[in-house]
């Protein structure tokens, strides 16, 4: 089957891993000669955070929702409306990247509007709310094929839920992160008051899943050895409510006598940045920390390595499936001292990361071209 019409659906226009995956997979499928449309919910005035050669359909969200359940419901309904308006039956493949878009397709399937759909599970969350838990389960349970971006989550879906999931590769655009970006790097230093460092960068904002509080504890110990060190927390645009966790983070920072602001302090919180700034921000860092408690894959690690920056990573799956001591510095994400030691080792140029051979070999394994080829094999099987 040549020249397929493919609809890729994602949950927002924000720079999150699943959205990056959607856009870059779409770009690679487009380069293979397929007609790709990306669907995403968006408020009035919002736009997709990264340009794409694919057609982008923004499913407009109406009004403001006071609860997470109401917000998710509105996004599901917005995607359904957009799909129907765009003649959803005309697509050869309908592929949801998350629970929100998965439910939009599950409802259309239940109504007989579409025959079926594909769902990629990046990771699953724990929800106390019964409706949110139901939506999360339905989004993969009603799919005709379930994909995962790591072997760890493929194993999880198979062993815990009995789902015959398949692994698809994630990717990295090495050209995007390979340049120096000197002017932009200097501009970021001035904008956020970043000094000589050393600079530790963490991408993903202040979130429990990202383990920001444990990183803060580790950084406080690091500052005793390196008083000029700064921790930069970048990004964090999320649909989930992290306010309570952020308040606890800030309270603990005050106890540790670590000032937090968006300029010149020991801990700098940048908020969401424009996409063009991220490669320069990586290049500005002396070390990148990704000590998450739970990840689907962790694209930040590949982005850091493509930027030739050493990265400290949780010694948990999925990281342990494709990384080793030649491509990262492992740390126990539950132990602040372990993270501190890993940071100090890295900043002492004793990381052991092999940027000459092991890292380039790793990056060659994870390309969007390979990801697109794997997806196309699955799409063709489903359409046979």
C-alpha positions in Angstrom: 0.0 0.0 0.0 1.6 3.3 -1.1 0.7 6.8 -0.3 -1.5 6.2 2.8 -3.6 8.9 4.4 -2.5 8.8 8.0 -4.0 10.7 10.9 -1.8 11.1 14.0 -3.6 12.4 17.1 -2.0 14.0 20.2 -3.4 15.5 23.4 -2.1 19.1 23.1 0.2 21.6 21.3 2.7 21.7 24.2 6.3 20.5 24.0 5.9 17.2 25.8 7.5 13.9 24.7 4.4 12.4 23.2 3.8 15.5 21.2 7.4 15.6 19.9 7.0 11.9 19.0 3.8 12.7 17.0 5.3 15.6 15.1 8.6 13.9 14.3 7.0 10.6 13.3 4.7 12.6 11.1 7.7 14.4 9.5 9.4 11.1 8.8 6.2 9.5 7.4 5.7 12.6 5.2 9.2 12.2 3.9 8.3 8.6 2.9 5.6 10.0 0.6 2.5 9.6 2.8 -0.2 12.2 3.5 -0.1 12.9 7.2 -2.5 15.0 9.2 -1.8 15.8 12.8 -4.8 16.5 15.1 -4.4 18.3 18.4 -6.8 20.1 20.8 -6.0 23.8 21.3 -7.5 26.9 22.8 -8.1 30.0 20.8 -4.8 31.6 20.0 -2.7 28.5 20.7 -0.5 27.0 18.0 1.6 23.8 17.7 4.9 24.5 19.4 7.0 23.1 16.5 6.6 23.7 12.8 5.7 20.6 10.7 5.6 19.8 7.0 2.4 17.9 7.8 -1.1 19.4 7.8 -2.0 20.4 11.3 -5.7 20.4 12.4 -6.3 22.2 15.7 -9.4 21.0 17.4 -10.7 24.1 19.1 -11.5 23.9 22.8 -14.5 26.0 23.9 -14.6 27.7 27.3 -12.6 27.0 30.5 -12.9 23.8 32.5 -12.7 23.9 36.3 -11.6 20.2 36.8 -9.3 17.7 35.1 -12.2 15.5 34.3 -14.0 18.4 32.6 -10.8 19.4 30.7 -10.2 15.9 29.4 -13.9 15.5 28.4 -13.8 18.7 26.4 -10.6 17.7 24.6 -12.1 14.3 23.7 -15.2 16.0 22.3 -13.1 18.7 20.5 -11.1 15.9 18.7 -14.3 14.0 17.8 -15.8 17.2 16.2 -12.6 17.9 14.3 -12.3 14.3 13.0 -15.9 14.2 11.8 -15.5 17.6 10.1 -12.4 16.3 8.4 -14.1 13.1 7.1 -12.5 10.7 9.4 -13.6 7.7 7.3 -11.2 8.9 4.6 -8.0 8.0 6.5 -6.3 4.7 6.0 -4.7 4.9 9.5 -6.0 6.6 12.7 -3.3 6.6 15.3 -3.7 8.0 18.9 -0.7 8.9 21.0 -2.4 9.3 24.3 -5.5 8.6 26.4 -7.4 11.7 25.3 -7.1 11.1 21.6 -7.5 7.4 22.2 -10.9 8.0 23.7 -12.0 10.2 20.9 -11.3 7.3 18.5 -12.7 4.7 20.9 -16.0 6.6 20.9 -16.1 6.9 17.1 -15.4 3.2 16.8 -18.2 2.3 19.3 -20.5 4.5 17.2 -19.5 2.6 14.0 -18.1 5.8 12.5 -14.6 4.2 12.1 -13.5 0.6 11.8 -10.6 0.8 14.3 -7.5 2.6 15.4 -3.9 2.3 16.6 -2.8 3.5 20.1 0.8 4.2 21.3 1.3 3.9 25.1 4.2 6.1 26.1 3.5 5.5 29.8 0.5 5.1 32.1 -0.4 7.2 35.1 -2.2 6.3 38.3 -5.5 8.1 38.7 -7.7 8.1 41.9 -10.6 9.5 39.9 -12.7 6.6 38.5 -13.6 8.4 35.3 -9.9 9.3 34.5 -8.9 5.7 35.2 -11.7 4.4 32.9 -10.6 6.8 30.1 -7.0 5.7 30.5 -7.9 2.0 30.2 -10.4 2.4 27.4 -7.9 4.3 25.2 -5.7 1.2 24.9 -8.3 -1.5 25.6 -10.4 -0.6 22.6 -7.5 -0.1 20.2 -6.9 -2.6 17.4 -3.1 -2.5 17.9 -1.2 -1.2 20.9 2.4 0.1 20.5 4.9 1.2 23.1 8.0 3.3 22.7 10.2 1.2 24.9 10.6 -2.5 25.6 9.9 -1.8 29.3 6.4 -0.6 28.6 5.8 -3.4 26.0 6.7 -5.9 28.8 4.4 -4.0 31.2 1.4 -4.1 28.9 1.9 -7.7 28.2 2.5 -9.0 31.7 0.1 -6.7 33.6 -2.7 -6.2 31.2 -2.3 -9.2 28.8 -2.0 -6.9 25.8 0.0 -8.1 22.8 1.8 -4.8 22.5 4.6 -4.1 20.0 7.6 -1.9 20.4 8.2 1.0 18.1 11.4 3.0 18.1 11.7 6.5 19.3 14.0 8.8 17.4 16.3 11.9 17.6 17.1 14.5 15.0 20.8 14.8 15.4 21.1 17.8 13.1 18.8 19.8 15.3 21.0 19.4 18.4 24.4 19.2 16.7 25.1 22.9 16.1 26.8 25.3 18.5 24.2 28.0 18.8 26.6 30.4 20.4 24.6 33.6 20.0 21.4 32.0 21.3 23.3 30.4 24.2 24.7 33.8 25.2 21.2 35.3 25.0 19.8 32.6 27.3 22.6 33.3 29.8 21.7 36.9 30.0 17.9 36.3 30.0 18.0 34.0 32.9 21.0 35.2 34.8 23.1 32.1 34.3 26.6 32.5 35.5 29.8 30.6 34.9 28.4 27.5 36.6 28.6 24.6 36.7 25.1 24.5 35.3 22.8 21.4 35.8 19.9 21.3 33.5 16.7 19.3 34.0 13.9 19.4 31.4 10.3 18.8 32.3 9.5 21.4 35.0 8.6 20.8 38.6 6.7 17.5 38.6 6.6 14.5 40.9 7.1 12.0 38.1 10.3 14.0 37.1 11.5 13.6 40.7 12.3 17.4 41.0 12.3 17.4 44.8 14.9 14.6 45.0 17.0 16.5 42.5 16.7 19.6 44.6 18.0 17.7 47.6 21.0 16.4 45.6 21.7 19.8 44.2 21.7 21.4 47.7 24.5 18.9 48.6 26.3 19.7 45.3 26.2 23.4 46.2 28.2 22.8 49.3 31.1 21.5 47.1 30.4 24.0 44.3 28.9 27.2 45.6 28.5 28.8 42.2 26.5 25.9 40.7 23.0 26.6 39.3 20.1 24.3 38.7 18.0 25.2 35.6 14.6 23.6 35.5 13.2 24.1 32.0 9.8 23.4 30.4 6.9 22.0 32.3 3.9 22.8 30.2 1.4 20.2 31.3 -2.3 19.4 31.3 -2.0 17.9 34.8 -2.1 20.0 38.0 1.3 20.1 39.7 0.6 23.1 41.9 0.6 21.2 45.2 3.9 19.5 44.4 5.4 22.8 43.3 4.4 24.4 46.6 6.2 21.7 48.5 9.2 22.0 46.2 9.4 25.7 46.8 8.9 25.3 50.6 11.8 22.8 50.7 14.0 25.1 48.6 13.4 27.8 51.2 14.4 25.5 54.0 17.6 24.6 52.1 18.3 28.4 51.6 18.1 28.0 47.8 16.5 30.9 46.2 14.2 30.1 43.2 13.2 32.5 40.5 13.5 33.0 36.7 16.7 35.0 36.8 20.1 34.7 38.5 19.2 32.5 41.5 20.7 29.1 42.5 17.6 27.4 41.1 16.2 28.9 37.9 12.7 28.0 36.7 12.4 29.0 33.1 8.9 27.8 32.4 8.0 26.8 28.9 10.5 28.0 26.3 10.1 28.5 22.6 11.2 25.4 20.7 14.1 27.2 19.0 15.8 27.9 22.3 16.1 24.3 23.5 19.2 23.2 21.5 21.1 26.2 22.8 19.9 25.5 26.4 21.3 22.0 26.2 24.6 23.4 24.9 24.7 25.8 27.8 24.6 23.0 30.4 27.5 21.3 32.0 25.4 18.3 32.9 21.8 17.2 32.1 19.8 15.4 34.8 17.0 13.0 34.1 16.4 11.2 37.4 12.7 10.5 36.7 10.7 8.0 38.7 8.7 6.9 35.6 9.2 7.5 31.9 7.9 6.0 28.7 11.3 6.4 27.0 12.9 9.7 28.0 13.7 11.7 24.8 15.6 14.2 26.9 18.4 11.7 27.2 18.9 11.4 23.5 18.6 15.2 23.1 21.3 15.8 25.7 23.7 13.2 24.2 23.1 14.6 20.7 24.1 18.0 22.1 27.3 16.3 23.4 26.3 16.9 27.0 26.7 14.2 29.7 23.5 13.0 31.3 22.6 11.6 34.7 19.9 9.0 34.4 17.8 6.9 36.8 18.9 3.3 37.0 15.5 2.0 36.1 13.7 0.7 33.0 13.3 2.0 30.3 16.7 3.6 30.6 18.5 0.4 31.5 17.1 -1.3 28.4 19.1 0.9 25.9 21.7 2.8 28.0 24.9 1.7 29.8 27.9 3.1 31.6 29.4 4.3 28.2 26.4 6.4 27.4 25.2 7.9 30.7 25.9 8.1 34.4 23.4 6.1 36.4 21.9 7.1 39.8 19.4 5.8 42.2 16.4 8.1 41.8 15.3 7.4 45.4 18.7 8.4 47.0 19.8 12.1 47.0 23.4 11.1 47.8 23.5 8.8 44.7 22.3 11.7 42.5 24.8 14.1 44.1 27.6 11.7 43.5 26.6 11.2 39.9 26.5 14.9 39.3 29.9 15.5 41.0 31.4 12.7 39.0 30.1 14.1 35.8 31.2 17.7 36.6 34.7 16.4 37.4 34.9 15.1 33.8 34.8 11.5 35.1 31.5 10.4 33.6 33.1 7.7 31.5 30.6 8.5 28.7 32.1 7.7 25.3 31.2 10.5 23.0 33.6 9.2 20.3 32.0 5.8 19.7 29.3 4.6 22.1 27.1 7.7 21.9 27.1 8.0 18.1 26.3 4.3 17.8 23.4 4.8 20.2 22.0 7.8 18.3 22.3 5.8 15.0 20.0 3.2 16.6 17.2 5.7 17.3 16.2 7.6 14.2 12.8 8.9 13.1 13.4 7.2 9.8 13.7 3.8 11.5 10.6 4.6 13.6 8.6 5.5 10.5 9.6 2.2 8.8 8.5 0.2 11.8 5.2 2.1 12.0 4.6 1.5 8.3 5.1 -2.2 8.7 2.4 -2.3 11.4 0.0 0.0 9.4 0.3 -2.2 6.3 -0.4 -5.4 8.3 -3.5 -3.8 9.8 -4.7 -2.7 6.4 -3.9 -6.0 4.6 
